[in-house]
Amino acid sequence: MLSADAGGEKAVAKINTYKYDEATQGAEGRRGLVNVIIQTIIRRRSFKMRVFGKVFLVLTCVSLLLLAVYGPATAAPAKAGKKGKTVATKPTTDETWSKPNAVFEANKMGDMTGWDPATWVNPTGDVIKIAIFWPHSGPGAFNGDMAWLCTTFAAYDINKRGGLMVDGKKKKIALYKADTMSKPDQAKKIAERMVLQEKVNFIVGTSGSNMMKIANEVGNKYKVITQNIGALADELQDATNFGRYSFYILCQDYSFGRDMAEGFKMGLKEFYPDAQIVGEDYHKLFLTDFAPYLTKIRASGAEVVWTGDWHPDAGNLLKQSRAMGMMIPFANLFMDEPNSLVEVGIEGTKGLVNIKHFEKAGPAFTNPAVAKYYKAWNTEWKKWKTPPFNTVTFTWPWGTFGSWSQQFYWLLSVIERAKSTDPEKIIKVWEGDTYQYVNGRLIKMRACDHKAIQGFRVGEYVPPAEQKQSMNMPPYYWFNNASSVGPSWDIPADKVLPWMDPKLDRCKGKNLMGD
């Protein structure tokens, strides 16, 4: 928790940030992210002064689970600044820090009429088999729903186009639910079943770094490519656990747990040395009663709550705080699940500060391609009858849905360019590859450790009338009954480069861009 005095108003910040090797420039990335987030917090109009006093830090130890991210688009940017100022940049339609080898082209999308994740049916014949390695049952099943939603969207599109040209002929995509149940023993069993019995060509996952580690081990053992788009622990691709057949695609620099607490404190010391850390707290996963922690937050006289919790913990934390009459703002990574936001309402969600990896700062719809992508998804969503997919959570292909679906498209693009499902040919194309998302965001595979390099966005939640800053097409708001993104800021990729293990021989002599 993070407590501060600002003009007599109180808040708490619950902070998870990311691990970096201090001997590398990675430390700059950690401090840069902390700088943007805190500047966003203190610029909020509810603060009467732009100073921080005491800082109370509450951290959530969630090193064993996935990071599910939700949320719509971004809004007005801030200018880049010097030390102690925001490091955000003016947004452009497309990023230019790396030259993409492939670009998502919305004008080539197939007819998405009929896409419904609840009624997915695999094509028959000679197909490309992909295991969707997630919890599809148990307490983390909602995250499996999200993964199924995103992967069926991309697969439906590709299949409508006739498939991918592989081994000299067009092959469609077949998806298999590989249910980890969030249990290590089950995860290993289902991963091996997918490889040995279903004969999948790829494993895509997942919720929980411990689960992804199991998938990587199975993939390396049987030489099957694993694509990690959901688990963020640095250890997955360190010197001990690195495998040529496992690709760490979603490698955010603000991972979870105690290491991330240390990272935040380093950044705080760099930019706000007068802030005082007065305490740290950690709670177990899938907690149902946050009252003891919220009571401590209230007693601390804190000012902002910054949490790394994901669903369902994030939603429960927000709802229970409001039920206790605590209207302090949360700065967060994943406290943006729409059903929870709507339940809390406009006033209860106003002032949330949120980080995203798909969105870019500025209006969401900057070109016809983004609008087409949005409408292809949203038009079909309106027809769905089966829960949970027919709920407001699944309305837009933004946030986690944007990131996961576009990363899955990246995998399919690599397969198409390799013209093969052979792991060695896939690796040859993917290592060092740069892909451009539909909204112009770039993501690059760092060849030496298979971690992804990309920028991020910080956004502030505002009432419906102000959401038109980001939702720049009718109805000009994301929610009419909850606050959502208004002002936002881009964090450049070179400010948040992922940690690189100096003990990994493949990376020796490389800078954090992989050069």
C-alpha positions in Angstrom: 0.0 0.0 0.0 1.1 3.4 -0.7 0.1 6.3 1.6 0.6 9.9 1.0 -0.6 13.3 2.2 -1.6 15.6 -0.6 -3.5 18.8 0.3 -5.2 17.0 3.1 -6.8 14.4 0.9 -6.1 10.7 1.6 -5.3 7.8 -0.7 -3.5 4.5 -0.8 -1.5 3.0 -3.6 -1.2 -0.7 -3.8 1.8 -1.3 -6.1 3.2 -4.1 -8.0 6.0 -3.3 -10.4 8.6 -5.1 -12.3 11.9 -6.8 -11.8 15.1 -5.6 -13.5 18.8 -6.3 -13.3 20.3 -3.1 -11.8 23.5 -3.7 -13.8 21.6 -3.1 -17.0 19.5 -0.3 -18.5 16.5 -2.3 -17.4 16.5 -0.2 -14.2 15.6 2.8 -16.3 12.6 1.1 -17.7 11.3 0.3 -14.2 11.8 3.8 -12.9 10.3 5.3 -16.1 7.1 3.3 -15.7 6.8 4.3 -12.0 7.4 7.9 -12.9 4.5 8.0 -15.5 2.1 6.2 -13.1 2.8 8.4 -10.1 2.6 11.6 -12.3 -0.8 10.4 -13.5 -1.9 9.9 -10.0 -0.8 13.2 -8.6 -2.1 15.2 -11.6 -5.7 14.1 -10.9 -7.9 17.0 -10.3 -9.0 15.6 -6.9 -5.5 16.4 -5.6 -5.0 19.9 -4.4 -1.3 19.8 -4.3 1.3 18.0 -6.5 3.4 16.6 -3.8 3.8 13.2 -2.2 4.5 12.7 1.5 4.3 9.3 3.2 3.9 6.4 0.9 2.2 3.2 2.1 2.8 0.2 -0.1 0.4 -2.8 -0.2 1.5 -5.6 -2.5 -0.2 -8.7 -3.7 1.9 -11.8 -4.1 0.4 -13.4 -7.2 3.5 -15.0 -8.7 1.6 -18.2 -9.6 -1.1 -16.9 -11.7 -2.0 -15.2 -14.9 -2.4 -11.6 -15.6 -5.7 -11.0 -17.3 -6.1 -7.5 -18.6 -9.3 -5.8 -19.7 -10.3 -2.4 -20.8 -11.1 -0.1 -23.7 -9.0 2.5 -25.4 -6.9 5.5 -24.6 -7.1 9.2 -24.8 -5.2 12.5 -24.7 -1.4 12.2 -24.5 1.1 14.0 -22.3 4.4 15.4 -23.5 7.7 13.7 -22.8 9.6 15.1 -19.9 12.8 15.0 -17.9 13.5 13.3 -14.6 10.5 13.7 -12.3 8.2 14.4 -15.2 6.1 12.1 -17.3 8.0 10.1 -19.9 5.0 9.8 -22.2 5.1 10.6 -25.9 2.8 12.2 -28.4 0.9 9.3 -30.0 1.1 8.5 -33.7 -1.0 6.2 -35.7 1.8 3.7 -36.1 4.9 3.2 -33.9 8.2 3.4 -35.7 10.9 2.2 -33.2 11.3 -1.1 -35.2 10.5 -2.0 -38.8 7.8 -4.7 -38.9 8.3 -7.8 -40.9 4.5 -8.4 -41.0 1.4 -6.2 -40.4 -2.1 -7.2 -39.4 -4.2 -6.2 -42.3 -7.9 -5.7 -41.4 -8.9 -5.4 -45.1 -8.0 -9.0 -45.6 -10.2 -10.3 -42.8 -12.7 -13.0 -43.6 -16.5 -12.7 -43.2 -16.9 -12.9 -39.4 -20.6 -13.5 -39.5 -21.5 -16.5 -37.3 -18.4 -16.3 -35.1 -19.4 -17.4 -31.6 -16.9 -18.8 -29.1 -19.7 -20.8 -27.4 -20.5 -22.8 -30.6 -16.9 -23.3 -32.0 -16.6 -26.4 -34.1 -13.2 -27.6 -35.4 -12.7 -28.0 -39.1 -12.0 -31.5 -40.4 -9.2 -32.9 -42.5 -5.5 -31.9 -42.6 -5.5 -29.0 -40.1 -3.0 -27.1 -37.9 -3.7 -28.2 -34.3 -3.3 -25.7 -31.5 -3.9 -26.4 -27.8 -5.4 -23.5 -25.8 -3.6 -24.3 -22.5 -5.6 -22.4 -19.8 -7.9 -23.2 -16.8 -11.2 -23.9 -18.5 -12.7 -25.0 -15.2 -12.2 -24.2 -11.5 -11.6 -20.7 -9.9 -9.6 -19.4 -12.9 -12.0 -20.5 -15.6 -13.0 -17.0 -16.5 -9.4 -16.5 -17.9 -9.9 -19.6 -20.0 -13.1 -18.1 -21.4 -11.1 -15.0 -22.4 -8.4 -17.1 -24.1 -11.0 -19.1 -26.0 -12.7 -15.9 -27.1 -9.5 -14.4 -28.5 -8.2 -17.5 -30.2 -11.5 -18.5 -31.8 -11.8 -15.0 -33.2 -8.5 -15.2 -35.0 -9.0 -18.9 -36.0 -12.5 -18.2 -37.4 -11.1 -15.3 -39.5 -8.2 -17.4 -40.9 -10.5 -20.4 -41.6 -12.9 -18.1 -43.4 -10.0 -17.0 -45.6 -9.4 -20.6 -46.5 -6.6 -21.3 -44.0 -2.8 -20.8 -44.1 -0.5 -22.0 -46.9 1.6 -24.7 -45.1 3.6 -27.5 -46.7 2.3 -26.5 -50.1 -1.4 -26.5 -49.3 -4.1 -24.5 -47.4 -4.7 -25.7 -43.9 -7.3 -24.5 -41.5 -6.9 -24.0 -37.7 -8.3 -26.5 -35.2 -8.4 -25.5 -31.5 -8.3 -27.8 -28.5 -9.2 -26.8 -24.9 -6.4 -28.0 -22.7 -7.8 -27.5 -19.2 -5.1 -27.0 -16.6 -7.8 -26.4 -13.9 -5.0 -24.2 -12.3 -3.5 -27.4 -10.9 0.2 -28.3 -11.7 -0.5 -32.1 -11.9 -3.4 -31.6 -14.2 -1.5 -29.1 -16.3 1.3 -31.6 -17.0 -1.1 -34.3 -17.7 -3.1 -32.3 -20.2 -0.1 -30.8 -21.9 1.4 -34.3 -22.5 -2.0 -35.5 -23.7 -2.2 -32.6 -26.2 1.2 -33.5 -27.6 1.1 -37.3 -27.5 -2.6 -38.0 -28.2 -4.0 -35.0 -30.0 -0.8 -34.4 -31.8 -1.0 -30.6 -31.5 1.5 -28.5 -33.4 1.5 -25.6 -30.9 0.6 -25.0 -27.2 -0.6 -21.5 -26.4 -1.0 -20.3 -22.8 -1.7 -19.3 -20.1 -2.9 -18.3 -16.7 -0.2 -18.8 -14.1 3.6 -18.7 -14.5 3.8 -22.0 -12.8 1.5 -23.5 -15.4 3.3 -21.9 -18.3 6.6 -23.3 -16.9 5.1 -26.8 -17.2 3.9 -26.1 -20.7 7.4 -25.0 -21.6 9.0 -28.1 -20.1 6.6 -30.3 -22.1 7.2 -28.3 -25.3 11.0 -28.5 -24.9 10.9 -32.2 -24.2 8.8 -33.0 -27.3 10.0 -30.1 -29.4 6.7 -28.4 -29.7 6.5 -24.6 -29.9 4.8 -23.0 -26.9 3.6 -19.4 -27.1 3.2 -17.6 -23.8 0.8 -14.8 -24.0 -0.5 -14.7 -20.4 2.1 -15.5 -17.8 4.7 -12.9 -16.9 7.3 -14.2 -14.4 10.9 -13.4 -15.5 12.1 -16.9 -14.5 10.2 -18.4 -17.4 12.9 -17.4 -19.8 15.9 -17.1 -17.5 19.2 -19.0 -17.8 17.7 -22.0 -15.9 14.4 -22.2 -17.7 15.0 -20.9 -21.2 14.0 -23.2 -24.0 14.3 -22.7 -27.8 10.8 -24.1 -28.2 9.1 -21.7 -25.7 8.4 -18.1 -26.7 7.8 -15.5 -24.0 5.7 -13.1 -26.1 3.8 -11.1 -23.5 6.8 -10.1 -21.3 5.6 -7.1 -19.3 8.1 -5.2 -17.2 5.8 -4.9 -14.2 5.4 -8.5 -13.2 4.0 -9.7 -9.9 5.1 -10.5 -6.4 7.8 -9.4 -4.0 10.5 -8.8 -6.6 8.1 -6.3 -8.1 7.7 -4.5 -4.8 11.4 -3.9 -4.7 11.3 -2.6 -8.3 8.6 0.0 -7.4 10.5 1.1 -4.3 13.6 1.7 -6.4 11.6 3.8 -8.9 9.9 5.7 -6.1 13.3 6.5 -4.6 14.6 7.7 -7.9 11.7 10.1 -8.7 10.1 10.8 -5.4 12.8 10.5 -2.7 10.6 12.3 -0.1 8.0 9.5 -0.2 8.1 7.1 2.7 7.3 3.4 2.5 5.4 2.6 5.7 4.3 -1.0 5.1 3.8 -3.9 2.8 1.0 -6.6 2.7 0.5 -9.7 0.6 -2.7 -11.7 0.2 -3.4 -15.2 -1.1 -5.0 -15.8 -4.5 -8.8 -16.0 -5.0 -9.3 -14.2 -1.7 -13.0 -13.6 -0.9 -12.7 -11.3 2.2 -10.6 -8.2 1.8 -12.0 -6.5 4.9 -8.8 -7.0 7.0 -6.6 -5.3 4.3 -9.1 -2.6 3.6 -9.3 -1.8 7.3 -5.5 -1.4 7.4 -5.7 0.9 4.3 -8.3 3.1 5.9 -6.4 3.3 9.2 -3.2 4.2 7.3 -4.7 7.5 6.1 -3.5 6.6 2.6 -4.2 8.3 -0.7 -4.3 6.0 -3.6 -4.6 2.2 -3.8 -2.4 0.7 -6.6 -3.1 -3.0 -7.1 -1.8 -5.7 -9.4 -4.7 -8.0 -8.6 -6.5 -9.6 -11.5 -10.0 -11.1 -11.8 -11.8 -12.1 -9.6 -9.6 -10.6 -6.9 -9.4 -7.1 -8.5 -13.2 -6.8 -8.8 -13.8 -8.1 -5.3 -11.2 -5.6 -3.9 -12.9 -2.7 -5.7 -16.5 -3.7 -4.8 -15.7 -4.5 -1.1 -13.8 -1.2 -0.7 -16.9 0.8 -2.0 -19.2 -1.3 0.1 -17.2 -0.2 3.2 -17.6 3.4 2.1 -14.0 3.8 1.0 -14.1 6.0 -2.2 -10.3 6.3 -2.5 -9.0 5.8 -6.0 -7.1 2.7 -7.2 -4.2 2.8 -9.6 -4.2 -0.6 -11.1 -3.2 -3.1 -13.8 -6.3 -5.2 -14.1 -9.1 -3.5 -12.1 -11.1 -2.9 -15.3 -13.3 -5.9 -15.8 -16.5 -4.3 -17.2 -19.1 -6.2 -15.1 -17.3 -5.1 -11.9 -17.1 -1.5 -13.1 -20.7 -1.3 -13.9 -21.7 -2.9 -10.6 -19.7 -0.2 -8.8 -21.0 2.6 -10.9 -19.7 6.0 -12.2 -18.6 7.5 -8.9 -17.0 4.4 -7.6 -14.8 3.9 -10.7 -13.9 7.6 -11.3 -10.2 8.3 -10.9 -9.0 4.7 -11.5 -5.6 4.8 -13.2 -5.0 1.8 -15.5 -2.1 0.4 -17.4 -2.6 -1.5 -20.7 -0.4 -3.3 -23.3 -2.6 -3.3 -26.4 -4.0 0.3 -26.4 -2.0 3.4 -27.4 -2.6 6.9 -26.1 -5.0 9.0 -28.0 -8.4 8.3 -29.7 -9.1 4.6 -30.1 -10.2 4.8 -33.7 -7.3 6.3 -35.6 -7.8 4.5 -38.9 -10.5 2.5 -40.8 -8.7 -0.8 -40.0 -9.2 -0.3 -36.2 -12.9 0.5 -36.8 -13.4 -2.6 -38.9 -11.7 -4.8 -36.4 -13.9 -3.4 -33.6 -17.1 -3.8 -35.6 -16.3 -7.3 -36.7 -16.0 -8.3 -33.0 -18.8 -6.2 -31.6 -21.4 -6.9 -34.2 -21.2 -10.7 -33.5 -21.1 -10.1 -29.7 -24.5 -8.5 -29.9 -25.9 -11.8 -31.2 -24.6 -14.1 -28.6 -26.9 -15.8 -26.2 -24.5 -18.0 -24.1 -23.0 -16.7 -20.9 -20.4 -15.6 -20.0 -19.7 -14.4 -23.6 -23.0 -12.4 -23.9 -22.1 -10.2 -20.9 -20.6 -6.6 -21.2 -17.1 -7.9 -20.3 -16.7 -9.3 -23.8 -18.1 -6.3 -25.8 -14.8 -5.0 -27.3 -11.5 -6.5 -28.6 -9.5 -4.2 -26.4 -7.2 -4.6 -23.4 -6.4 -8.3 -22.9 -8.7 -9.3 -25.7 -6.8 -7.0 -28.1 -3.4 -8.2 -26.9 -4.2 -11.9 -26.8 -6.0 -12.0 -30.1 -3.3 -10.0 -31.9 -0.5 -12.1 -30.4 -2.3 -15.2 -31.6 -2.5 -13.6 -35.0 1.2 -13.1 -34.7 1.7 -16.8 -34.2 -0.5 -17.5 -37.3 1.5 -14.9 -39.3 4.8 -16.7 -38.4 3.3 -20.0 -39.4 2.3 -18.5 -42.8 5.6 -16.9 -43.4 7.5 -20.1 -42.4 5.2 -22.0 -44.7 5.5 -24.8 -42.2 4.6 -26.0 -38.7 8.1 -27.4 -38.3 9.5 -26.0 -35.0 12.9 -25.2 -36.4 11.4 -23.3 -39.3 9.1 -21.4 -36.9 12.0 -20.5 -34.7 14.0 -19.2 -37.7 11.2 -16.8 -38.6 10.1 -15.8 -35.1 13.4 -14.9 -33.5 14.0 -11.2 -33.9 10.7 -10.8 -35.6 8.6 -7.6 -35.3 4.9 -7.6 -35.9 2.5 -4.6 -36.1 -0.9 -4.8 -34.5 -4.1 -3.5 -36.1 -3.8 -0.2 -34.1 -0.2 0.4 -35.1 1.5 -0.9 -31.9 4.6 -2.9 -32.5 5.8 -6.0 -30.7 9.2 -7.5 -31.2 10.6 -10.9 -30.3 14.0 -10.4 -28.6 15.9 -13.3 -30.3 18.3 -14.3 -27.5 15.7 -15.0 -24.8 12.3 -14.9 -26.7 10.9 -12.1 -24.7 8.7 -9.4 -26.2 9.5 -5.7 -26.4 6.7 -3.3 -26.6 5.3 0.0 -25.2 2.4 0.5 -22.8 -0.3 3.0 -22.0 -1.5 4.6 -18.8 -5.0 5.9 -18.7 -7.2 7.7 -16.2 -10.9 6.8 -15.7 -13.5 9.5 -16.1 -17.3 9.8 -16.3 -19.2 9.0 -19.6 -19.3 12.5 -20.9 -15.5 12.7 -20.8 -14.8 9.3 -22.4 -15.1 10.7 -25.9 -11.5 11.6 -25.6 -10.8 8.0 -26.3 -14.1 6.6 -27.6 -14.1 8.8 -30.7 -17.0 7.2 -32.5 -20.7 6.9 -31.5 -21.9 6.6 -28.8 -18.7 8.4 -27.7 -18.5 6.6 -24.4 -17.4 3.1 -23.3 -19.9 2.9 -20.5 -22.9 5.1 -19.7 -23.1 3.6 -16.2 -19.4 3.5 -15.2 -16.3 5.5 -15.6 -13.7 4.5 -18.2 -10.6 5.8 -20.0 -10.3 9.5 -20.6 -6.8 11.1 -20.6 -3.9 8.7 -21.3 -0.2 8.6 -21.9 2.1 6.3 -23.9 5.1 4.7 -22.3 7.7 4.1 -25.1 9.1 0.6 -25.6 12.7 1.7 -24.8 11.5 2.9 -21.4 10.1 -0.5 -20.4 12.5 -3.0 -21.8 12.1 -6.5 -20.3 14.7 -7.9 -17.9 17.4 -10.0 -19.5 19.2 -12.7 -17.5 23.0 -12.0 -17.7 23.6 -15.7 -17.0 21.9 -16.7 -20.3 24.7 -17.4 -22.7 22.6 -16.5 -25.7 22.2 -13.0 -24.4 25.8 -12.2 -23.5 27.1 -9.1 -25.2 23.5 -8.0 -26.2 21.8 -4.8 -25.1 18.2 -4.9 -23.9 16.9 -4.3 -27.4 18.6 -7.6 -28.3 21.3 -6.0 -30.5 
